[in-house]
Amino acid sequence: QVQLVESGGGLVEPGRSLKLSCVASGKIFSIDVMGWYRQVAGKERELVATVSASGITNYANSVKDRFTISRDNAKSTSLQMNSLKPEDTGVYYCNLRRPFTGEVYWGQGTQVTVSS
């Protein structure tokens, strides 16, 4: 079983930065892909960014050139969010996906609010 714990959310003014972190516990494999998703009340959860263990990244178009995802080690990932906009507000969830088995794990989520 895998558990994911996020940290770093909060309230920030538009244009400012925030960094989210996620640490996984349990059995982690080198093929596992980690990432971040966000959800606004009443809307579906959407992809923000993912990173493989080898460092291959994928970003939503809305965050490209503003957010940077990194794989700090096999069990942790962080999301550096710059030039934040009000539309970036939401609950951000850490995600781990195991490609060959289809297993997916989620963290409990951390609230990010961008407002003046």
C-alpha positions in Angstrom: 0.0 0.0 0.0 1.2 3.5 -0.8 0.4 6.6 1.2 1.0 10.2 -0.1 1.2 13.2 2.1 1.1 16.7 0.6 2.3 20.0 2.2 2.8 23.6 1.2 -0.7 24.9 0.3 -2.0 28.2 1.5 -3.3 31.6 0.6 -1.2 33.7 -1.8 -1.7 36.9 -3.8 -1.8 36.9 -7.6 1.6 37.0 -9.1 3.3 35.4 -6.1 4.8 31.9 -5.8 4.1 28.8 -3.8 5.8 25.4 -3.6 3.9 22.1 -2.9 5.7 19.0 -1.7 4.6 15.3 -1.6 6.2 12.4 0.1 5.3 8.8 -0.5 5.6 5.9 1.9 5.3 2.2 1.2 6.7 0.2 -1.6 7.7 2.5 -4.5 9.0 1.2 -7.8 11.3 3.0 -10.3 8.6 2.9 -12.9 6.1 4.8 -10.8 4.9 8.2 -12.2 4.1 10.9 -9.7 2.1 14.0 -10.4 -0.2 16.8 -9.3 -3.9 17.2 -10.0 -6.2 20.0 -8.9 -9.9 20.2 -8.4 -12.3 23.1 -8.0 -15.7 22.5 -6.3 -18.2 21.4 -8.9 -15.6 20.5 -11.5 -13.7 17.4 -12.4 -10.2 16.8 -11.1 -7.7 17.9 -13.8 -4.1 17.2 -14.5 -1.5 19.8 -13.5 1.8 18.1 -14.1 3.4 14.6 -13.9 7.0 13.4 -13.7 8.5 10.0 -14.2 11.3 8.6 -12.1 13.7 9.4 -15.0 12.6 13.0 -15.0 10.2 13.1 -18.0 7.6 15.8 -17.4 4.2 16.6 -18.7 2.2 19.8 -18.0 -1.3 21.1 -18.6 -1.2 24.0 -21.1 -2.6 26.3 -18.5 0.5 26.0 -16.3 3.3 25.6 -18.8 6.1 28.2 -18.3 4.7 29.0 -14.8 4.9 25.7 -12.9 7.8 23.3 -12.5 7.5 19.8 -11.3 10.5 17.9 -10.0 11.2 14.4 -8.8 13.3 15.0 -5.7 13.9 11.3 -5.2 12.0 8.0 -5.9 9.5 8.8 -3.1 9.0 12.6 -3.4 7.9 15.2 -5.8 7.5 19.0 -5.6 5.6 21.6 -7.6 7.0 25.1 -7.8 4.2 27.4 -8.8 5.1 30.9 -10.0 3.1 33.8 -11.3 0.0 32.4 -9.7 -3.4 33.4 -11.0 -6.8 33.3 -9.3 -7.8 30.5 -11.6 -5.1 28.3 -10.1 -7.2 28.2 -6.9 -8.2 24.7 -5.9 -7.4 21.6 -3.9 -4.2 20.1 -5.2 -3.7 16.4 -5.0 -0.6 14.4 -5.2 -0.9 11.3 -7.4 1.2 8.2 -7.9 0.4 5.9 -10.9 1.9 2.5 -11.5 1.9 2.0 -15.3 2.1 -1.8 -15.6 -0.6 -2.6 -13.0 -2.9 0.4 -13.3 -2.7 1.1 -9.6 -3.4 4.8 -8.7 -2.9 6.4 -5.3 -4.0 9.8 -4.1 -3.0 12.1 -1.3 -5.5 13.9 0.9 -5.2 17.2 -0.9 -3.9 20.6 0.0 -5.8 23.9 -0.6 -4.3 26.6 -2.7 -6.1 29.9 -2.8 -4.9 32.7 -5.0 -6.6 36.0 -4.1 -5.9 39.6 -3.3 
